[in-house]
């Protein structure tokens, strides 16, 4: 079993927030901003950026900006691959996710999903991409140099829920690089398309794609592209956003993925959940979910939470569950007491190797 990530760019949002960052970097003194970093500006300053930008004749013609940075994941999905059932299909997918060593295929196009157009977003059905040859669904190319066969175990799997990942094709044994992700049960695809994985994290990204881009006939309402892709492991961020950060010399910019940690709080009451949520959100930009547990049923749910890194990056446990948490042996598990004093250093330590949003600790 292996995992891949796909990062989507909806409505050219990466370029829009990158323009906003470049604008602030270049004009912070002129307009009296408190920082040259977009991510460090206060709420009232952010509200003024659009007006300043639209009236600045040097910058305003460069395109739209997005000054309000994401508070939730709108980019990255994590896909679990069924390597044991369909190894030919998953190997093709993994190589395309990482760029296949920079190889150029028979089409003359680099064999990679990065930059690939999402050419179909059909409400209640699927979103489809992977045609890096033409970008419209009429092309595609496998890493094997030709179309490859349907693997029977994948044909036997069902398109029975949201988040099923399956191969696009033009008929029997015609797999190339195109794939689709279901928005819901799609039994009409059963037996015709090879299922090779499922989305295990980032369903909120699928929600955004369907809400903002889907149409009845599948023609996207807004442009959607694959911004980045690759192999994923439990030590990597599973949520966040991309932005190009301007160089200090103003000679260019660097694309950076800023992580939004997904934090689970395990607590005995709703009141404790609110306490944890308030403390965490005052310390960092993150996604906080609460697991309210009865005192007699703690260890099982906690063990499951810390053993599935695709679901959460870190688990904070209320002091009431301290004894039950002992022995779970997960470095991502932390009993927090006193709560507020512990939050910041724990987050720093937990995510020290990540590109955290500067709005965090």
Secondary structure, DSSP 8 states (H G I E B T S, - for coil): -EEEEEEEEETTHHHHHHHHHHHHHHHHHHHT-S-SSGGG--HHHHHHHHHHHHT-TTTGGG-----S--SS-SSEEEEEE-TTT-HHHHHHHHHHHTTGGG-B-TTSSBS-STT-B--EEBTTSEEEE--TTTSSSS----TTSS-B---HHHHHS---STTEEEE--SSTT-B-S-EEEESS--GGGTTTS-EEEEEEE-HHHHHHHHHHH-BSSS--SS-EEEEEEEEE-TTS-SSEEEEEEE-TTSS-EEEEEEE--EEEEEESSHHHHHHHHHHHHHH---EEEEEE--TTS-HHHHHHHHT-TTT-SEEEE-GGGHHHHTT---TTEEE-SSHHHHHHHHHHHHTTTS-B-TT--
